[in-house]
Amino acid sequence: MYQYTEFDRQFVKARAHQYRDQLTRWQAGQLPEDEFRPLRLQNGWYVQRYAPMLRVAVPYGELSSAQLRVLATIARDYDQPNAALFEGAQAAQDKLGAIPLKSGASVNSRLTSGYAHFTTRQNIQYNWIPLDKSADVMDLLASVDMHGIQTSGNCIRNITSDERAGIAVDEVGDPRPYAEIMRQWSTLHPEFAFLPRKFKIAITGAREDRAATAWHDVGLHLIRNEDGALGFKVLVGGGMGRTPVLATTIREFLPAMQILNYLEAVVRAYNRFGRRDNIYKARIKILVKAEGQNFIDQVEAEYQDIVELDGAPHTITQAELDRVSASFVAPALTCNRSDAETKIANVLRAAAEDDVEFSRWLQQNVAPHQNPDLRIVTLSFKRLGQAPGDATAQQLGVAADLADQFSAGEARVTHDQNLVLPWVRCDQLPDLWKAARKAGFARPNIRLLTDMIACPGGDFCSLANARSLPLTDAISQRYQDLDELHDLGEIDLHISGCINSCGHHHSGHIGILGVDKDGKEWYQITLGGSDGSALSGAPATGKVVGPSFSAAEVPEVIEAILDAYRDLRLDIGDKHETFIATLRRVGADPFKAAANAVRVGAAQAV
């Protein structure tokens, strides 16, 4: 992990001190609300439906065990759910008939104890911290080199990456040093502090795109050219929201050391020509879509000016790359392979007799590592009765203990709202499995139907049109049988409570979008989306299946779609054709018919 320098540390502490002064003046009435609001937003402090929400930056997803423990402390001591406030507001909404869907167990879990939430952009969020405690929380975060800087506002946001960066077997180059250099370059960059809209960058160094780069304002792929030189393939203009757009490749190969100069050209072109008169048309995706080759030409011209006229001031030197890369040296870990094979064989034998979960866990939650002595292990934060990505203070503390005991003190947040342990010795897999199972993190459902992505939805977000979390409960309840889950195979199910698409419904094999119809919740179903991973194939936008469905119909619709998949899939050797492969082979019509039959059946029953 990157180690903060004394400058880094003082910078974050000074920002926390500055925020405390701003908060104190606001509380005393010396700083008007309209002046305080942008200041708190610049530090990640929103005000949501019922209470403030804090978004904490986790650059490229890496967390130390010490940071996890501080995050646990914040959840335990500062995140204070107000059940009475929530239930009173919900009762008023139900009386108006605006939200006919009862809150599920995952919502109730958010009202009984403090918790944190892992987001799809590798950040951490809290939903109930009082603003009068916010400066104390900022100081706590700063004590372990964390903050909320640029997790809000029209600026360059937290830079995300592949959770297997630096350890993936299919990696061309480690993207983390470049991500860290980009983080330092972009933090409080004066030219890019007030862009037309927020700006998101994702970077990967692997052949498989686990960072969903095509769905970002800028997506970067580390590649090698014919001469073996390392560089970047640059994609620009991706995004979700009301206008889903896949990013356009504007550079097939850029020398790696030039990435900051080129990014400066991209963001300058956006800053100059991006729409500021319409918030819905202000993202760079709209500019790229409207201007096409003209935008690319503007970027190239700006880049040439930066290189030729300005002397390429942001060229990364080898000395700087070496300095930053020194923080990402792998820990010295080895294991006795013969001992590991014996341990695993013994546990597998016992599992075959008593419990198949361990072998399934090895299959779904454990991945190969660049170091053959090690494995990459995903801890599942998708459990029944708890919102996807939520973690209580106790669970965060246990995750920190597991990271210390089994992963050299490091964990990583994934795009799918789970945690990865990146440095697990293969001979410790049986012991880790037992410890993770005791903690509730060993559900072997990674990449399966119940490993769904979901936003907080209308229960907590003031922007949402409909609830997301009760649907996650209803679908998870229906698919708890592990035999059935594994028979269905790998399926991406994504749920968003509104068109802002925080649940990434556009990229789900099955997407669910909450919409408002006459003041009541309805849901659109989309099929065929992809984030660009090996499982999903080329990135794609899901297509809407017929009219919207009521909340009560959605679980039945999902079941009908999956039943249709079972009927249509092919057997390939000893495996079934995947859901997304079947959908692409036969087309959406049979699935649409199955989904719409649910509505017909419901109408006939009435």
N, C-alpha and C positions, 0 to 999 in steps of 0.2 A: 504494500500500500504506500501511497505517497505520504511522505513525512513533511509536515509543515515546517517551514523555516521560521526563524524568530520574526521576520517581517510578516509572514503569513499570519502568525499567531497574534501579533500586535494589531494587525489590520482588523481581524475579526473582533478582537476585544474592544478596539476603539469604536467599531460600528455598533457593538452592543451598548457601550457607554453613551454614544450619541443617541441611540434609540431611547434609552432610559431618560435622558434629558427631554426628548420630544414628548414622551409619554407623560412625564411630570408636568410639563407646561400645558399639555392638553387637559389633564385632570384638574389643573388649577384655573382653567378657563383662559389661559394666556395664549393658547394656540387654537384657532378655530377648527372645527371639524373638517371643513373642506380643505384646510391646509394639512391637517394631521393624516387624513385618509391616504393620500399618495405616499406619505412617509412610512406609514405602517405597511402598506402594500409592498413597498420596495424591500421590506424585510420579511415578507411572507405571511403577514397578518391580514386575513380576510374577515368579513362578518357575514356569516351564512344565515340560514333560515332561523335558527334558534340561538346561536352563540357564535363567538369568534372561531375561526379555523386557522390553524398554523400549518404552513407547508415548509418542511425542512429539506434543504438540498442534500442529496446524496450523490455527489459527482460520480458518474459512470457506475453507480450502484454499489461501490465498495464501502463496507462498514467494519470497524474493529469491534472486538468484544467490549472494550471500554466504552465505545460510542453506544453500543446496544444497551449497556447498563444505564447510561445516562438517559437514553430514550425511554427505558423502563421506569426510571425515577420520575420523569416528566409525566408519563401515563399514570403512575400511581399517585403522585402528590399534587399534580396540577390539572390534569384532565378530569373535570368534575361534571359528569352527566346530570342533567336536570330533568328527571323523569316527569315531574309534575308539569313543567312547562311544555314538554313534548306532548304528553297525553292530553293536556288541555287544548293545545292547538289542533291536534289530530281530531279530537272530539268535535271541535267547531267545524272543521273541514268535512267530517263525515255527516254532520247535521245538514250541511249545505248540499250533500250528495256529490261533492267534488271528487272524492277519492273513495270509491267503493271497495277497495282492496284492503283487508286487514293487515296490519303490520305482522311480520313473521318473527320467528325466533331470533334471526340474525339482527333484527332491529332491537328486540328486547335485550340482547346481549350488550348492545351499545349503551344501554340505560342503567346497567347494574354496576359497572366498574369502568375505570379509566382504560383507554386503549389507544393504540396507534394504528395507522392504516398505510400499507404499502401500495403505492400507485403504479400505474402502467409506465410512468416515466422515471421509475426508480427513486422516487422521493418518499418521504414519510409525512403523513398528515395527522393532525389532532383536531377534534371537533368541539371540545368543550372547555378550552382554557380561558378563564376570564381575562379580559384585557388588563385589569389592574395587576395581574400576575405576569404579564407578558415580558416585562423587562427582566424579571428573575429567571424566566425560561431562557431568554437570550443569553444571559450570563452562564447558565448551566451548559447550553450548547457550545458556547465559546470555550469552555473549560476542556472540551474534547475536540476542538477544531471543527465545530459545526456551526451552521447559521441558516438563515432563510433568505439570504441576499439573492435577488433576481429569480425568485420562485414565483414572482408575479410581475405584472407590468409589461409594457411594450418594449422589451429588451431581449437580449439573448438569454434564454432560460438554461436550466440545468442540462449539461451535455450528457447524453445517455450512450450506453454501449452494450455489447454482448456480455451477458453474465459469465460467459466462459472465456473472456478476454485474457490472453496470456497463458491459457491452459488447454484450449481446444485443440483436438487432434487435426482438425481441418484448417488450422490457422496459417495464414500467409505471413502475418506480422502482428506484433502486439500493439493494439490501438491505444492502450492506456497512457503511455507517455505523451502521445499526441493529444489525447483528450484532456490531459492535465495542463499541457501547454496552452491549449485552446481555452480552458477554464480561466487560467491566469490572464490571458490576453483579453478575454471578453468581460471579465469582472469590472463593473463600473466604467467600461469604455465610454468616454464622454461623447463620442460621435454617435454611439448606438444605444444611448440611454432612453431615447424617445422615438422609437421606430413607429411606423404606421400601425403595427400590431405586434403581438408576441412572436418570438422567433425561436424555433427548436431545431437542434442539431443532434443527429445520431451517427455513431461511427462504429464500424466493425472491421476486424482484420481477418475474418474467416470466410470460407467459401459459402457456408450456409449463413443466410442472413437471419440471425436471432435478435436483431435490434430493430426490425421493421423500418429500415432506412427509407424505403420508398414512400412512407407515410409521414415524412418529416419535411420541414422547410428546406433543410439541407441534409442529405444522406451521403456519408463518406465510406468508401470501400477501399481498404488497403489492398493493393495488387502489385504484381511484378510484371514489368514489360519483357520484351523478348531478350533484352540484355541482362535481365535479372535485377534491374534497379527497382527500388521500392517507391511506390507512388500511390496516388489516390484516383479512383474513379469518383467523379463528383456528380451527384444528383441534386436537383433544386426544384422546389415547387410542389412538394407533396403535402397532404393534409386531409383532415376529416371534416367534421362540422357539417353544415347544411349543403356544402358543395364538396363532396369527396373527390380528390384528385391525386393521382399517382405521380411521383416526382419524375422529372425529365432529366436524362443524362445530358449534361452540358460540357463535360470534359471526360474523355475516355481515359486519359492518363495525365496526371499532374505530379511532377517531382515532389516527394513527400516534404522536403524542407521548405517548399513554397506555399504550404497550405494556408498559413496565416495571411500572406499577401493576397492569395486568391479569395479567401473568405472575406477579406476586407473589401475586395472588389464586388463580390456578390451583395454584401450587405449595403455597401454604398449605392449600388444601382437600385436596390430595393428602397433605401431611404430617400432616394431622389425621385423615383417614379411611382412608388407605391401609393395607392389610394388612401387619402386621409379624410375624404368627405363622406365615406360610407363605411361603417364598422364591419358590415357583412362582406365588403369587397376589398378589405384592407390587407388581407394576408398575401404573402408573396405568391401563393399558388394561383391567385386570380391574375396577378401581373404576368406571370410566366405563361399562363393559359391564353391571355389576351394578346401578348406581344410576340410569343413564339421566338423565332430566330432573332428578332430585333432585340429581345432581352439578352440573349446569349451574346450578341454582338456588343451590347453595351457593357456587359461584364468583361469581355475580352479586352475591349478598349480601355476600360478602367484598370484592368490588371496590367496591361502594357504600360500605362502611365505610371503606375506604382513601381514597376520594375525599372523602367527606363528613365523617368523623370525624377522619381523619389529615391531611386537606388535600392528598391526592395527592402525597406527598413525592417520588415518583420520576418525576414528569412531566418529559419531556425538554424542555429549553428550546431555543429557536431558536439561542441562542449556543452551546450545547453541540453541537447537531447540526451547526452550521456549523464548529465547531472540528474535530470528528472528520471531517466530510466533506472538509475541506481536504486530508486525507491521501490522498483517493481521486480527485484530479484526474488526468485522463488525460494521459499524456506528449505533448509537442508533436511529433507524427510525421506527415509527409506524404510522398507519393511522386509521381513523374511518371507519371500514368496512361497516357499514350501510350507511354512507355518500358516500363511494366509490361506493357501489352497486346502490345507487340512481343516482349518477352522470352518471355512465356508462349506466344504464338503459335509462336515458333520452337521452343521446347522441346516443345510439343504436337505439332508437325509431326514432329520427330525421334522422339518417343515413338510416334507412329502407325506409324512405319517399324520401330523397333527394340524398343520396350518400352512396354506399355500401363500400367505401374505408375504413372507420373506422373499421367496423366489420372484413373486410379482413385484415386490419393492426393488429388487435388483434389476428387474427388467425395465420398470417405469421411472424409478427415481435415481438410478445410478448410471453415470455416463463415463466413457473412457476419458483418459487424461493424457497429456503429452508425456508425463512421467509414468512409465508402466507400473511403477510401484504405488501409484496414487489413483484415486477416483474422484469424480465430481458428483456430489450428492445433493439432491433437491429436497428440502424440507417443505412438505405440503401445508400451506395455510388455508386450505379449502376443506373445512370440516363442517359437519351438519350443525346448524344452529348458530353459526358465526359467519358474518359477512366475509366474502372473499377478500383476502389481503389484510383482514383485521388481526391484531395481536394485542392481548392484554399485557399489563405490566409484568405479570408472572411469566407469561409466555416469552416475552422479550428477554427476561432474565435467564430463562432456561436456554433460549437460543444462544445467548452469550456464553453460557456454561458449555454448551455443545461445541461452539466455535473454539473455545479454549482447549477443550479436551480432545477434539478430533480434527481441527482445521487450522492450526497455527494461529488462533485468535482472530480469524477473518471470516466474514460472511458477505454475501452479495444479494442485493435485491434484484429480482428478475422482472422482465417486462410483463410476465403473467402473474405478478403479485404474490410470489413465493420468495423463499430464501434459499440460496445455494451455499453449501460448504465446499470451498474450492480445493482444499488440501487434505483430503481424507486418505489415510494409509489403507491399502486394500486389506491388510490383516485386521484392521479395526472395524470393518464393515459390520460384522455380526454384533459387536458391542454397541456401535452407533445405532444400528437398527433397534436394538432393545431399548436404548435410552430415548430414541426419537419416538418409538411406539408408546412408551410410558408417558411422554409429554404430549402425545396426540399429533405428532408431526410426520408420522410414517405411513399415512394413507397412501397406498400405491395407485394413485389416480392422476399422476402427472401426464398431461397431454390427453387425458380422457375427458368425457363429457362433464363430470363434476369439477374439473379443474378450470372452471369458468372465470372469465373476467367480468367484473361488474363495477359500475360507479355507485356512489351512495344514493343517487336517485332522489325522488321527491320527499323521502322521509327526512332528509337533512339538507339538501341543496336547494337554494332559493331559485335557481334557474330551471330546475327540472319540471317537466310536464307530468311525469308519472313516477311511480315507485319502481325501483329495481330489486331491492333486497328481498321483499316477500316472494318474488318470482324465483330468485336463487334458492330460497327455502323450498318452495313447492317442487321445483325440478329436482333438487338434490334429494328430497324425501322420496321421490318416485324412483330414483336410480341409485339406491344404496347397495344393491346386490353386486358384489365384485365380479361374479361370474358374468353377469349381464354387461357390466361396464367394459370388461375386457373383450367380450364378444363383439360389442359395438365398435371397439377400437378407438383410434385417435380422432377426436372431434374437437374443434375450437368453437365454443359457445360464448358469445360476447353480448353483454346487456348494457344499454345506455338509457338513462332516464329522460334524455332530451336530445335535440339535434346537435348539441355541442359535442357529442360523441366521446365523452370521457371514458365510456366503457368500450370504445373501439368496435362498435357493432358492425361498422362497414367492413372490417377485415375478418370477421368471424365466418367460419364455414356455415354456422347458423348465427344470425344476428337478430337481436330483439331491440326495438327502438320504442320508447314511450312517447306517445303523442297525445295532444289534448283535443277532444271532440266534445263541444258543447259543455265544457267544464268538467268532463269526466275522463278517466284514464282509459286509453286504448293503446294497442301495441301493434306495430308493423313487424313483420318477419322478413328477413332477408336471407338469401342462400347464395353460397359460392364465393364468399369473400376470402381473402388470403393476406397474411402479413408478409409473405415472401420466404418463410422458413421451408426447410426440406419437406416437412410434412405437408405443407399447404401448396407448394409449387410457386409459380410466378405470382407476384402480388396482384390482387384483383379486388374490385369493389363488389360487394354482395348486391343481388338484385331482389327487389321487393316481391313478395309472394302475395298477390291479391290484395283485398281490402284489409284494414286493420281488424284486430281481434280484441275482445274484452279480456280483462285480467283473468277471469275464470276459465276462458277458453285456451289461454296460452299453453299451459302444461299439456292439455289434450292435443294441441296442434303439434308440439314438439314430439309427443309420443307417436302421432300419426306419421310425421316425417320420418322418424327413425324406423317405424314398422315398414314403411315403403322402402327404405334403404335395405332392410333385411331381405325383402322380397326381390330386390333388383340387383343386389351385389353379386359379384362372381367369386368363385373360389379359385385362388391362385396357389397351387401347391397345398400346403397345410395351413394357409392363411386366407382370410377374407379380404377382398378388395376394400380399400378404405372408403369412408363416407364421401370425401371430397373427390376421389377418383371416380366413384360411381356417379356422382352428380354431374361431373364433367363429361362422362361417357354417354349418359342417357339424356342429359338436359334437365331443366327444372320442371317441365310440365307434369311428370308423374308426382312429384313432390308437392307442387301447387294443388293438384287435384286432391291429394291426401289431406292437405291442410284445410282446403276449403270445404271438404266433406264434413269436417268437425262443425263448422257453422251451420251447414244444412241439417246435420243430425240434431244440433241443439235447437234449431228452429222447429223441427218436426216434433221434438220432445215437448216443447212448449205448447 
